[in-house]
Amino acid sequence: MVHRCVICHSNSTKNPNLSFHRFPKDPEKREVWINNLNLKMQIKDWHQICSLHFSPMSYVFSNERKILKFDALPV
């Protein structure tokens, strides 16, 4: 499955080192993400953003995997 960033349109085929994250299901947290990214579009459940929109401090490493922290916010 090819993942695509709704913001910069990076995809997992051309950028295999990027990670992709769905918007939070929690309405309040989702709204914070949308505001931080200054998005004007309607965000759907399948929309994703790539790791380029998070600071390195937003991740933890576990078993050689990069995992987005629960409280991470896009920048």
ABEGO torsion letter per residue (X at the ends): XBBBBAAAGBBAAABAABBBBBBBABAAAAAAAAAAAGBABBBBAABBBBAAABBAAABBBBGGBBBBBAABBBX
